[in-house]
Amino acid sequence: MNDIRRTVLWVIFGFSMVLLWDQWQIYNGHKATFFPSPSQVTTAAKPENASTTTSATGTSVPSGDITAQTSKAAGSRVSERVEIKTDLMRLSIDTEGASLVRSEFLKLRDLVNQDKDFVLFQQEPDHIYVAQTGLIAAASGVAYPTHKTVMTLVSADKEMKDGQDELSVKFESPELNGVKLLKTYTFKRGSYAIAVRHEVVNNGSASATAQVYMQLVRDGVVPASSMMGPSSFTGPAAYTEGKKYHKIEFKEIDSNKAEIDKNASTGYVAMVQHYFLSAWLLADGINRENFVRKLSDTQLALYSIGVITPLGEIAPGARKVLESTLFAGPQEEKVLEALAPGLELVKDYGMLTLLAKPLFWLLDQLHKVLQNWGWSIVALVVLLKIAFYWLNAKAYASMAKMKAINPRIMEMRERLKDNPQQMQQEMMKIYREEKVNPMGGCLPIMIQIPVFIALYWVLLSSVEMRNAPWILWIQDLSAIDPYYILPVVMTLSTLVQTALNPAPPDPMQAKMMWIMPLVFSVMFFAFPAGLVLYWLTNNILSIAQQWFINKQMGVPPQFNLPKFR
């Protein structure tokens, strides 16, 4: 290698190979190394399947208990949806089990259709994602109220009024074998965390032993917003003291290879997708049994993750209460950290979490000052360039030295083109005389690559970028630039960087040095605007630093335009 342009070529080529390697891994049935791809999309069918196939398999829960028939009195009742509105959400709770079947976020726009609010929970013909709870009897053949039992709304208020900080909505089941379930949802202003209270009343003449189950049920369909570009994991996840945070692929459940800590007294279970999650949270010290399973093998495959918590024996006339929290909202790191230990880990930074977390912290601190995520990205790149200034200076100094001796190298190559061995010896001699390391510009760049990949994942995974404007036409940093202005400018900046380096003597290499940046830049037309802004800022600062160092070393900057003749 006799000039830095080939070094840059190898860096670009290496990054391209990373992308190709990821796709090769996926093609061969392995997990992606750097850029996880969406889970397999399942063909949708009607939601009636959800209510007829929710039997428990593979856990200690008898299948007959969860799908137990309600009493004759309750069986004749028809369920209905109760609409609830808070300052952040519009929700639908089905009186069948008082299950949460729809959650619309009033302050977050849908990424695909900006005219609509984002919807997380929903029960529609082409998509099912709901939160369910109910009771399981310890005795075989005994039925208690489940998520199939039609309940009655017993509270009056269904909308959070101005100045109201809290709204409670209560449902009551009919008695089944002397046991009644009272379920209360409590919503707080400014929060996506919902307090869910299960109060079990024994009105029978004999003691009752009940367990509360809480589960999240969804199909394997990947959200359309996650398919617009690189996306994070979609599927169940759990956290326990023993196994820590672990994701569970839908295909692992299909093949009965899913692993989860069955018994625990801490942690949570969750359903995760790009930017959003739902999770059942219990206080530490409460014994629970975690489970994950496939609920149906119909066209719309349904999957469930949940917990079962024993209440112990309930004497006649007595009652027991279980307090829990259902979080259903965006993956805002500070909010998740405050809710439960390890909950912030659902925010998927890939394999470079140790670098990504401090980068997000710094980005968040900059946002507190600048109050604009776009300018915060620009400021973060500026700080990184300052931090790596001397490494970059070393690389650009090596480039400048290579550029200075390039005419001598080209003359020697032409003179000895028929004697490759002597040409190599003369080239090494020139490098020794001029104290030039042809790889000197490569190592500083390679050291920085993990930082830039980590920052890539920070910007990709941060829900804070959703609907976050920068300037003028960029009104959502998580979406593609609607006019492709940033990708075009980024491509031009990449070509300027290429033009600042001397042309390789080999015509084929000279062509590749211009073709590769163009190929590389094409990917940015499908990237979110925040990622393109970060890369464009880095390019502009790199050009400025390279120009400055060239002039400082007495190597006049000049543009070497391509020759494709």
Secondary structure, 3 states (H helix, E strand, C coil): CCCHHHHHHHHHHHHHHHHHHHHHHHHCCCCCCCCCCCCCCCCCCCCHHHHHCCCCCCCCCCHHHHCCCCCHHHHCCCCCEEEEECCCEEEEEECECCEEEEEEEEEEECCCCCCCEEECCEEECCEEEEEEEEEEECCCCCCCCCCCCECEECCCCCECCCCCCEEEEEEECCCECCEEEEEEEEEECCCCEEEEEEEEEECCCCCEEEEEEEEEEEECCCCHHHHCCCCCCCEEEEEECCCEEEECCHHHHHCCCCCCCCEECCCEEEEEECCEEEEEECCCCCCEEEEEEECCCCCCCEEEEEEEEEEEEECCCCEEEEEEEEEEEECCHHHHHHHCCCHHHHCCCHHHHHHHHHHHHHHHHHHHHHCCHHHHHHHHHHHHHHHCHHHHHHHHHHHHHHHHHHHHHHHHHHHCCCCHHHHHHHHHHHHHHHCCCCCCCHHHHHHHHHHHHHHHHHHHHCHHHCCCCCCCCCCCCCCCCCCCHHHHHHHHHHHHHHHCCCCCCCHHHHHHHHHHHHHHHHHHHHCCHHHHHHHHHHHHHHHHHHHHHHHHCCCCCCCCCCCCC
